[in-house]
Amino acid sequence: MKNIFNQLIISILAVVLFISCSKNTDNTPQTCYLSTVSNQKGNILEAMTYDGNNRLMTYKNDSANIVYNFTYTPQNLVDKINVIYKIGTKVYTFVATFTYDGTGKPTKSVLTLNDKLYQTDVYTFNNTQLTGILSTDNIGDVVASRFEYLGDNIAKVYQKYDNDKEYLYYEITKFDDKKSVYPEAFRAFAMSFTSLVDGFTYLNKNNALSEKYYEDDKSVIFSADNTYEYNSTLQPTKITSSMVEDGLKSTEVRSFQYSCK
């Protein structure tokens, strides 16, 4: 079933989402939101909608027939993430439900698949920084993720499966100095699905310029160097990712369209 889940989410991880705005000629304050993501041919791959309180409500992946729906607590914290994935006539529904402490930090999320328990995630913090996620699936297998920081960003992710030895899994060797502009709801997404998908970059303050994934502490199985194009206010409008996977090189270009209020 984890293979099904990886197919469900993989497209979202291939896209780095940025929010920018067209030039405001009358100096009226505006808030801009990512509306669509396009590939190099101009085909729309991703679409987002927001409510009147500027909260992300839906994320749609047209290419994979996936819809993500977000609901919120009265304190504007993500309450649930509902994921509907269709393969032919089969429908898979994942629901992540969050629990928070009195300060608004998440303590736990419970993930179900078609109304059955799939996984439970427990979070640990050092003040405001997320330092670890302990994920237990429905048969009792455990994945522990531990984070090391460089400033406000996760620089290294270590993982441990059950009683195996901990190993370096993911590393960001370089960041830009721009504020991360992922919708806030994507942080909750990354925290609830991290043990199944590779969404660590969504947890950071700044944007990753150079990333590496390891098969063990030494062997790099995937790397990406990201180059951004910016508008006049230094907000990114395009990303070019030069990737190497199992020795094979490829380049991916995505552009971002925005709506402003």
Sine and cosine of phi, psi and omega as CSV:
sin_phi,cos_phi,sin_psi,cos_psi,sin_omega,cos_omega
0.00,0.00,-0.48,0.88,0.04,-1.00
-0.89,0.46,-0.52,0.85,0.05,-1.00
-0.90,0.43,-0.63,0.77,0.06,-1.00
-0.88,0.47,-0.68,0.73,-0.03,-1.00
-0.91,0.41,-0.65,0.76,0.02,-1.00
-0.89,0.46,-0.61,0.79,0.06,-1.00
-0.91,0.42,-0.58,0.81,-0.02,-1.00
-0.89,0.45,-0.68,0.73,-0.17,-0.99
-0.99,-0.14,-0.31,0.95,-0.23,-0.97
-0.84,0.55,-0.57,0.82,-0.03,-1.00
-0.92,0.40,-0.53,0.85,-0.01,-1.00
-0.93,0.36,-0.47,0.88,-0.04,-1.00
-0.99,0.15,-0.29,0.96,0.01,-1.00
-0.99,0.16,-0.14,0.99,-0.09,-1.00
-0.93,-0.37,0.80,-0.60,0.11,-0.99
-0.99,-0.15,0.88,-0.48,-0.15,-0.99
-0.99,-0.11,0.74,-0.67,0.03,-1.00
-0.76,-0.65,0.54,-0.84,0.04,-1.00
-0.92,-0.39,0.87,-0.50,0.08,-1.00
-0.70,-0.72,0.00,-1.00,-0.13,-0.99
-0.62,-0.78,0.54,-0.84,0.11,-0.99
-0.94,0.35,0.34,-0.94,-0.08,-1.00
-0.89,0.45,0.72,-0.69,-0.03,-1.00
-0.99,-0.11,0.97,-0.25,-0.15,-0.99
-0.97,0.23,-0.39,0.92,-0.04,-1.00
-0.97,-0.23,0.20,0.98,0.04,-1.00
0.88,0.48,0.31,0.95,0.08,-1.00
-0.98,0.20,0.77,-0.63,-0.01,-1.00
-0.84,0.54,0.70,-0.71,0.01,-1.00
-0.75,-0.66,0.47,-0.88,0.13,-0.99
-0.89,-0.46,0.78,-0.62,-0.11,-0.99
-0.92,-0.40,0.60,-0.80,-0.05,-1.00
-0.73,-0.68,0.64,-0.77,0.07,-1.00
-0.89,0.46,0.77,-0.63,0.00,-1.00
-0.94,-0.33,-0.68,0.73,0.02,-1.00
-0.58,-0.82,0.39,-0.92,0.10,-1.00
-0.84,-0.55,0.73,-0.68,-0.06,-1.00
-0.84,-0.54,0.45,-0.89,0.10,-1.00
-1.00,0.03,-0.09,-1.00,-0.10,-1.00
-0.91,0.42,-0.42,0.91,0.02,-1.00
-1.00,0.08,-0.06,1.00,-0.01,-1.00
1.00,0.00,0.06,1.00,0.02,-1.00
-0.97,0.25,0.74,-0.67,0.01,-1.00
-0.97,0.24,0.83,-0.56,-0.03,-1.00
-0.96,-0.27,-0.55,0.84,-0.10,-0.99
-0.74,-0.68,0.51,-0.86,0.05,-1.00
-0.57,-0.82,0.57,-0.82,-0.03,-1.00
-0.74,-0.67,0.50,-0.87,0.13,-0.99
-0.76,-0.65,0.43,-0.90,-0.04,-1.00
-0.76,-0.65,0.41,-0.91,0.05,-1.00
-1.00,-0.03,-0.08,-1.00,-0.03,-1.00
-0.92,0.39,-0.30,0.95,0.06,-1.00
-0.99,-0.11,0.26,0.96,0.07,-1.00
0.91,0.41,0.44,0.90,0.04,-1.00
-0.99,-0.12,0.64,-0.77,0.06,-1.00
-0.90,0.43,0.81,-0.58,-0.02,-1.00
-0.95,-0.32,-0.70,0.72,0.00,-1.00
-0.68,-0.73,0.57,-0.82,0.15,-0.99
-0.79,-0.62,0.81,-0.59,-0.03,-1.00
-0.86,-0.51,0.77,-0.63,0.10,-1.00
-0.97,-0.26,0.98,-0.20,-0.08,-1.00
-0.91,0.41,-0.59,0.81,-0.09,-1.00
-0.95,0.32,-0.43,0.90,-0.06,-1.00
-0.92,-0.38,0.04,1.00,0.03,-1.00
0.86,0.51,0.74,0.67,-0.01,-1.00
-0.85,-0.53,0.66,-0.75,0.07,-1.00
-0.79,-0.62,0.76,-0.65,0.06,-1.00
-0.94,-0.35,0.76,-0.65,0.04,-1.00
-0.86,-0.52,0.71,-0.70,-0.05,-1.00
-0.90,-0.43,0.70,-0.72,0.15,-0.99
-0.84,-0.55,0.33,-0.94,-0.18,-0.98
-0.73,-0.68,0.42,-0.91,0.11,-0.99
-0.99,0.17,0.18,-0.98,0.07,-1.00
-0.87,0.50,-0.33,0.95,0.03,-1.00
-1.00,-0.02,0.19,0.98,0.03,-1.00
0.91,0.41,0.46,0.89,0.15,-0.99
-1.00,-0.09,0.55,-0.83,0.01,-1.00
-0.89,0.47,0.85,-0.53,-0.01,-1.00
-1.00,-0.03,-0.76,0.65,0.00,-1.00
-0.58,-0.81,0.50,-0.87,0.18,-0.98
-0.85,-0.53,0.88,-0.47,0.02,-1.00
-0.97,-0.25,0.80,-0.59,-0.02,-1.00
-0.87,-0.50,0.84,-0.55,0.02,-1.00
-0.91,-0.41,0.85,-0.52,-0.07,-1.00
-0.80,-0.60,0.82,-0.58,-0.03,-1.00
-0.92,-0.39,0.76,-0.65,0.14,-0.99
-0.82,-0.58,0.98,-0.22,-0.08,-1.00
0.89,0.45,-0.85,-0.53,0.01,-1.00
-1.00,-0.05,-0.08,1.00,-0.02,-1.00
-1.00,0.03,0.64,-0.77,0.01,-1.00
-0.83,-0.55,0.81,-0.59,0.05,-1.00
-0.93,-0.37,0.81,-0.59,-0.02,-1.00
-0.88,-0.48,0.90,-0.44,0.09,-1.00
-0.97,-0.23,0.68,-0.74,0.06,-1.00
-0.74,-0.67,0.85,-0.52,0.09,-1.00
-0.97,-0.25,0.82,-0.57,-0.02,-1.00
-0.89,-0.46,0.75,-0.67,-0.14,-0.99
-0.96,-0.28,0.52,-0.85,0.15,-0.99
-0.86,-0.52,0.66,-0.75,-0.05,-1.00
-0.83,-0.55,0.40,-0.92,0.12,-0.99
-1.00,0.00,-0.09,-1.00,-0.07,-1.00
-0.93,0.37,-0.27,0.96,0.01,-1.00
-0.99,-0.10,-0.01,1.00,0.01,-1.00
1.00,-0.03,0.09,1.00,0.06,-1.00
-1.00,0.08,0.68,-0.73,0.04,-1.00
-0.94,0.35,0.68,-0.73,0.04,-1.00
-0.96,-0.28,-0.46,0.89,-0.08,-1.00
-0.31,-0.95,0.48,-0.88,0.22,-0.98
-0.70,-0.72,0.56,-0.83,0.02,-1.00
-0.88,-0.48,0.81,-0.58,-0.03,-1.00
-0.94,-0.33,0.78,-0.62,0.06,-1.00
-0.89,-0.45,0.46,-0.89,0.09,-1.00
-0.84,-0.55,0.89,-0.45,-0.05,-1.00
0.76,0.65,0.73,0.68,0.09,-1.00
0.95,0.31,0.17,0.98,0.06,-1.00
-0.91,-0.42,0.58,-0.81,-0.02,-1.00
-0.85,0.53,0.76,-0.65,0.02,-1.00
-0.91,-0.42,-0.67,0.74,-0.08,-1.00
-0.28,-0.96,0.52,-0.85,0.11,-0.99
-0.83,-0.55,0.76,-0.65,0.02,-1.00
-0.91,-0.41,0.74,-0.67,0.06,-1.00
-0.88,-0.47,0.71,-0.70,-0.14,-0.99
-0.93,-0.37,0.58,-0.81,0.11,-0.99
-0.83,-0.56,0.56,-0.83,-0.05,-1.00
-0.77,-0.64,0.46,-0.89,0.24,-0.97
-0.90,-0.43,0.99,-0.16,-0.18,-0.98
0.86,0.51,-0.93,-0.37,-0.04,-1.00
-0.98,-0.17,-0.11,0.99,-0.05,-1.00
-1.00,-0.03,0.77,-0.63,0.11,-0.99
-0.94,0.34,0.85,-0.52,-0.06,-1.00
-0.94,-0.33,-0.29,0.96,-0.02,-1.00
-0.26,-0.97,0.47,-0.88,0.10,-0.99
-0.74,-0.67,0.81,-0.59,0.06,-1.00
-0.95,-0.32,0.92,-0.39,-0.09,-1.00
-0.94,-0.34,0.80,-0.60,0.01,-1.00
-0.84,-0.55,0.84,-0.54,-0.03,-1.00
-1.00,0.04,-0.07,-1.00,-0.16,-0.99
-0.96,0.29,-0.17,0.99,0.07,-1.00
-0.94,-0.33,0.13,0.99,0.10,-1.00
1.00,-0.09,0.01,1.00,0.07,-1.00
-0.94,0.35,0.64,-0.77,-0.10,-0.99
-0.86,-0.52,0.72,-0.70,0.13,-0.99
-0.85,-0.53,0.84,-0.54,0.04,-1.00
-0.96,-0.29,0.83,-0.55,0.06,-1.00
-0.94,-0.34,0.76,-0.64,0.00,-1.00
-0.83,-0.55,0.68,-0.74,-0.12,-0.99
-0.91,-0.41,0.69,-0.73,0.17,-0.99
-0.91,-0.41,0.66,-0.75,-0.15,-0.99
-0.95,-0.31,0.48,-0.88,0.24,-0.97
-0.86,-0.51,0.98,-0.19,-0.14,-0.99
0.92,0.39,-0.84,-0.54,-0.01,-1.00
-0.99,-0.14,0.20,0.98,-0.06,-1.00
-0.87,-0.48,0.55,-0.84,0.11,-0.99
-0.97,0.25,0.90,-0.44,-0.01,-1.00
-1.00,-0.08,-0.52,0.85,-0.02,-1.00
-0.64,-0.77,0.62,-0.79,0.09,-1.00
-0.86,-0.51,0.84,-0.54,0.08,-1.00
-0.96,-0.29,0.64,-0.77,0.02,-1.00
-0.78,-0.62,0.45,-0.90,0.01,-1.00
-0.60,-0.80,0.79,-0.61,0.01,-1.00
-0.97,-0.22,0.88,-0.48,0.00,-1.00
0.76,0.64,-0.86,-0.51,-0.04,-1.00
-0.99,-0.17,0.23,0.97,0.02,-1.00
-0.95,0.32,0.20,-0.98,0.03,-1.00
-0.95,0.31,0.65,-0.76,0.08,-1.00
-0.92,0.40,0.62,-0.78,0.01,-1.00
-0.63,-0.78,0.40,-0.92,0.06,-1.00
-0.95,0.30,0.83,-0.56,-0.07,-1.00
-0.95,-0.31,-0.65,0.76,-0.13,-0.99
-0.60,-0.80,0.63,-0.78,-0.02,-1.00
-0.58,-0.81,0.72,-0.69,0.17,-0.99
-0.95,-0.31,0.89,-0.45,-0.09,-1.00
-1.00,-0.07,-0.22,0.98,-0.02,-1.00
-0.44,-0.90,0.68,-0.73,0.05,-1.00
-0.86,-0.51,0.38,-0.92,0.21,-0.98
-1.00,0.08,-0.04,-1.00,0.00,-1.00
-0.96,-0.29,0.30,0.95,0.00,-1.00
-1.00,-0.05,0.57,-0.82,0.05,-1.00
-0.91,0.42,0.70,-0.71,0.06,-1.00
-0.88,0.47,0.74,-0.67,-0.08,-1.00
-0.91,-0.41,0.36,0.93,0.15,-0.99
-0.88,0.48,0.61,-0.80,0.15,-0.99
-0.82,0.57,0.63,-0.77,-0.08,-1.00
-0.82,0.57,-0.53,0.85,-0.02,-1.00
-0.89,0.46,-0.41,0.91,0.00,-1.00
-0.94,0.35,-0.39,0.92,0.09,-1.00
-0.90,0.43,-0.70,0.72,0.05,-1.00
-0.90,0.43,-0.63,0.78,0.05,-1.00
-0.84,0.54,-0.74,0.67,-0.03,-1.00
-0.90,0.44,-0.62,0.78,-0.04,-1.00
-0.94,0.35,-0.54,0.84,-0.06,-1.00
-1.00,0.06,-0.35,0.94,-0.05,-1.00
-0.88,-0.48,0.14,0.99,-0.15,-0.99
-0.87,0.49,-0.60,0.80,-0.05,-1.00
-0.94,0.34,-0.26,0.97,-0.02,-1.00
-0.96,-0.28,-0.46,0.89,-0.03,-1.00
-0.71,-0.71,0.22,-0.98,-0.12,-0.99
-0.97,-0.23,0.97,0.24,-0.05,-1.00
-0.95,-0.32,0.49,0.87,-0.10,-1.00
-0.89,0.45,-0.53,0.85,-0.05,-1.00
-0.90,0.44,-0.40,0.92,0.03,-1.00
-0.92,0.38,-0.25,0.97,-0.06,-1.00
-1.00,0.01,-0.07,1.00,-0.16,-0.99
-0.99,-0.10,0.37,-0.93,0.04,-1.00
-0.97,0.23,-0.61,0.79,-0.03,-1.00
-0.91,-0.41,0.02,-1.00,-0.13,-0.99
-0.98,-0.20,0.65,-0.76,-0.06,-1.00
-0.96,0.26,0.76,-0.65,0.08,-1.00
-0.98,-0.18,-0.50,0.86,-0.02,-1.00
-0.61,-0.79,0.84,-0.54,-0.08,-1.00
-0.81,-0.59,0.51,-0.86,0.05,-1.00
-0.63,-0.77,0.67,-0.75,0.14,-0.99
-0.91,-0.41,0.65,-0.76,-0.08,-1.00
-0.91,-0.42,0.62,-0.79,0.15,-0.99
-0.98,0.20,-0.57,0.82,0.16,-0.99
-0.61,-0.79,-0.32,-0.95,-0.05,-1.00
-0.93,0.38,-0.20,0.98,-0.12,-0.99
-0.83,-0.56,-0.56,0.83,-0.15,-0.99
-1.00,0.03,0.89,-0.45,0.04,-1.00
-1.00,0.09,0.85,-0.53,-0.01,-1.00
-0.97,-0.22,-0.31,0.95,0.04,-1.00
-0.45,-0.89,0.69,-0.73,0.08,-1.00
-0.63,-0.78,0.44,-0.90,0.02,-1.00
-0.56,-0.83,0.73,-0.69,0.14,-0.99
-0.92,-0.38,0.84,-0.54,-0.13,-0.99
-0.95,-0.31,0.76,-0.65,0.06,-1.00
-0.87,-0.50,0.72,-0.70,-0.07,-1.00
-0.92,-0.39,0.53,-0.85,0.23,-0.97
-0.95,-0.31,0.62,-0.78,-0.13,-0.99
-0.84,-0.55,0.39,-0.92,0.12,-0.99
-1.00,0.03,-0.17,-0.99,-0.10,-0.99
-0.92,0.39,-0.32,0.95,0.03,-1.00
-0.98,-0.19,0.30,0.95,0.07,-1.00
0.90,0.44,0.51,0.86,0.12,-0.99
-0.98,-0.18,0.71,-0.70,-0.08,-1.00
-0.94,0.34,0.65,-0.76,0.05,-1.00
-0.87,-0.49,-0.20,0.98,-0.01,-1.00
-0.44,-0.90,0.57,-0.82,0.10,-0.99
-0.81,-0.58,0.72,-0.70,0.13,-0.99
-0.90,-0.43,0.87,-0.49,-0.04,-1.00
-0.94,-0.34,0.88,-0.48,0.10,-1.00
-0.99,-0.12,0.91,-0.41,-0.19,-0.98
-0.88,-0.48,0.50,-0.87,0.13,-0.99
-0.75,-0.66,0.86,-0.51,0.00,-1.00
-0.77,-0.64,0.87,-0.49,-0.04,-1.00
0.79,0.62,0.63,0.78,0.05,-1.00
1.00,0.08,-0.13,0.99,-0.02,-1.00
-0.99,-0.13,0.77,-0.64,-0.03,-1.00
-1.00,-0.07,0.58,-0.82,0.08,-1.00
-0.44,-0.90,0.32,-0.95,0.02,-1.00
-0.76,-0.65,0.69,-0.72,0.01,-1.00
-0.79,-0.61,0.72,-0.70,0.01,-1.00
-0.84,-0.55,0.76,-0.65,0.07,-1.00
-0.77,-0.64,0.58,-0.82,0.09,-1.00
-0.85,-0.53,0.34,-0.94,-0.16,-0.99
-0.78,-0.63,0.73,-0.68,0.01,-1.00
-0.93,-0.38,0.60,-0.80,-0.14,-0.99
-0.73,-0.68,0.43,-0.90,0.15,-0.99
-0.87,-0.50,0.60,-0.80,-0.05,-1.00
-0.87,-0.50,0.57,-0.82,0.06,-1.00
-0.95,-0.31,0.00,0.00,0.00,0.00
